[in-house]
Amino acid sequence: QVQVVESGGGLVQAGGSLRLSCAPSGSVLAILALGWYRQAPGKSRELVAIFNSDGHSRVGSSVEGRFTISKDSAKNTVYLQMNSLKPEDTAVYYCYADLRGGSRFWGQGTQVAVSS
């Protein structure tokens, strides 16, 4: 079992920046990947970024060049740095953890709102 807690959402003007944090706890040694999805009202959930346990990472095409994902291993925390935010980035952002064996655990979500 893994518990995932996100933080860092909020309201920002277009062009601004926010940093989201994702801190898993529990069976963290079993985590294969940590990532972020987002879901805007009336839209399907969209993959934003992934950080794998082998150190590889990638971001979605809609945020490439603006968002980066990184990990602080000492704190066992993954960060999503969001720059040049646009109103279309407004969504609830969810962190998830994929474990060996195929389980996926989700955080409660954090709201990001970007005003024009």
C-alpha positions in Angstrom: 0.0 0.0 0.0 1.1 3.5 -0.8 -0.4 6.8 0.2 0.1 9.7 -2.1 -0.2 13.3 -1.0 -0.1 16.2 -3.4 0.4 19.9 -2.6 1.2 23.2 -4.3 -1.9 24.0 -6.3 -3.5 27.4 -6.4 -4.5 30.3 -8.5 -2.0 32.1 -10.8 -2.2 34.5 -13.6 -1.3 33.4 -17.2 2.4 33.3 -17.7 3.1 32.5 -14.1 4.5 29.5 -12.4 3.6 26.9 -9.8 5.3 23.9 -8.4 3.4 20.8 -7.3 4.8 18.3 -4.9 3.9 14.6 -4.6 5.1 12.7 -1.5 4.4 9.0 -1.4 4.5 7.0 1.9 4.2 3.4 2.8 5.7 0.8 0.5 7.8 3.3 -1.4 10.5 0.7 -2.3 7.9 -1.0 -4.5 7.2 2.1 -6.6 8.1 1.8 -10.2 6.9 5.2 -11.3 5.4 8.4 -10.1 3.5 10.7 -12.3 0.9 13.3 -12.8 -2.4 13.4 -14.6 -4.8 16.3 -14.9 -8.5 16.6 -15.5 -10.2 19.7 -16.6 -14.0 20.1 -16.3 -15.8 18.2 -19.0 -12.6 16.7 -20.3 -11.0 13.3 -20.0 -8.0 12.7 -17.8 -4.7 13.7 -19.4 -1.2 12.4 -18.7 1.1 15.3 -17.8 4.4 13.8 -16.7 6.1 10.6 -15.5 9.2 9.9 -13.5 10.4 6.3 -13.5 12.4 4.6 -10.9 15.3 4.2 -13.4 15.6 8.0 -13.5 14.0 8.5 -16.9 11.2 11.0 -17.2 8.9 12.5 -19.8 6.2 15.0 -20.1 3.1 15.2 -22.3 3.2 17.0 -25.6 0.8 19.7 -24.5 3.1 20.8 -21.7 6.5 20.1 -23.3 8.9 23.0 -22.9 6.8 24.5 -20.1 6.6 21.7 -17.4 9.3 19.6 -16.0 9.2 16.7 -13.5 12.0 16.0 -11.1 12.6 14.0 -8.0 14.4 14.7 -4.7 15.4 11.2 -3.6 16.4 12.4 -0.2 12.9 13.6 0.4 11.3 10.9 -1.7 9.3 13.6 -3.4 8.5 14.3 -7.0 8.0 17.8 -8.2 6.1 19.1 -11.2 7.4 22.6 -12.1 4.9 24.4 -14.2 6.1 27.5 -16.1 4.4 29.8 -18.6 1.0 28.6 -17.4 -2.0 29.1 -19.7 -5.7 29.2 -18.9 -6.0 25.8 -20.5 -3.7 24.3 -17.9 -6.6 24.8 -15.4 -7.5 21.4 -14.0 -7.3 19.2 -11.0 -3.8 17.6 -10.9 -3.5 14.1 -9.6 -0.3 12.4 -8.6 -0.2 8.6 -8.9 2.2 5.8 -7.9 2.7 2.6 -9.9 3.9 -0.3 -7.9 5.4 -3.7 -8.8 2.6 -6.1 -9.3 0.5 -3.6 -11.2 -1.2 -1.6 -8.5 -1.7 2.1 -8.9 -2.4 4.5 -6.1 -3.8 8.0 -6.5 -3.6 11.2 -4.5 -6.6 13.3 -3.7 -5.8 15.9 -6.3 -4.8 19.5 -6.1 -6.6 22.3 -8.0 -4.6 24.5 -10.4 -6.4 27.6 -11.8 -4.9 29.9 -14.3 -6.6 33.2 -15.0 -6.2 35.1 -18.2 
